[in-house]
Amino acid sequence: MLKKKIERGIYERYMHEAQLAKKLIINPRMMVSHRKNPIEVTYEVLEVIGKGGYGEVKKVKHKELDVIRALKVIKKSRYKSPQELKMIKNEINIMKVVDHPNIVKLYEFFEDDENFYII
């Protein structure tokens, strides 16, 4: 009986610590970088995959990591007001923290005077 009580106490303490640890876990997706340098410094454009009304999607290769990724280029000129631009930035901020297998993973975010670049 005493052994079960001790085991239960250890188990409860373990579960309590595990719950605390969950609150301290750093989600790597929250560490998405927002860069101002030209995208060409980090990525090599391989080909255009598709085009739409607000921009295009390109196949790119990370120069240092040698990995293939998709780059979505969104033209700022397609948005008429500062509120619309803010809405896009809010959506990007949401993408940074969402972690779900059915949602595209956001690795990096670049920005210049004309475009947003989503990797």
N, C-alpha and C positions, 0 to 999 in steps of 0.2 A: 504494500500500500504506500509506504513512504517513497519507494523507488518511483512509482507512478506519479506521485505528487511532485517529486523532484524533476522527473522527465517533463511533466506538464508545465512546471515553472520555467524550465529551460526553453521549452517550445514557445511558451507565451512571450518570454523575453526576446527570443529570436524573431518571432513575428512582429513584435513591437519595433525592434531595431530595423527589420526589413521595411516596415511601413515608413519609418523615419528616413531610411536610405532612399526610398522612392521619391521623397520630396527633394532630395539633394542630387538626383541624377541629372546630369547635363546632357541635353539632347544635342547631338552634333549638328542637327539641322538648324539649331538656333545660332550657330556660329557661321552662317552664310555671310560671305564677305561682300561688301558694297564698295566697288572700286570706281575710281574716277580716271584711271589711266586708260589709254587706248586698248581696246579689246585685242588688237593685233599683237600686243606685247606678250600676251598669255596664250592666245589661241591662233591656230592656222585654219583658215576657212578652206574646206575641201570641196563642198558643192552646195548648191541651193536645193533644198528638199521641197519647199512649197512657198507660195506667195498668197497674200490675202489683202484685204482692204486696209488693215492697220499695220502691216509689215510683212516679214518673211521669216522662214525657218531655214537654218543652214546646218549642215553637218560640219563639225569642227573637231580639231584634235588639239588637246592640251599639249603645249610644247615641252614642258618639263615632265609631266606624268605619263605622256604617250597614251592617253585614253581618248576614245571617241565619245563625243557628246553632241547634243542638239543645242543650237543657239537660236533663240527667238528674238528677233529684232523688232521693236515696237517704235514706230515713228511718233515723236512727240507732236508733230505738226497736225496729226489727225485729231488731236484733242483741242477743243475750242476754248476751254476755260481752265483756270488754275484748279477749280474744284474737280474737273475730270482728271487732271494730272495727279491730283492728290488721291483720287480713287484708285488709280493704277498703283501708286506707291503703297496704298493700304492693302491692296490685293497681294502685292509682292511680300509685304510684311507678314501677311497671313500664311503665304506659301512657305515662309521661313520656318514657321513653328508647327505646321501641320505634318503629321507623320502617319501615313496610311498607305498600305500597299497598292491601292487603286488611284492614288494621286501622284502625279509626276513629282519627282524629287528635285528640289532647287539646290544647286551647288554654289552658284555665284551670281552676282548681279552687278552689271556695269552700267554706267550712265555717262553720256556726254551731252552737249548742247542740243543735239538733234534726235537722239535715240535712247531708248532703254534696251539693255541687252540682258536677256535672262538665259542662264546656262542651266 
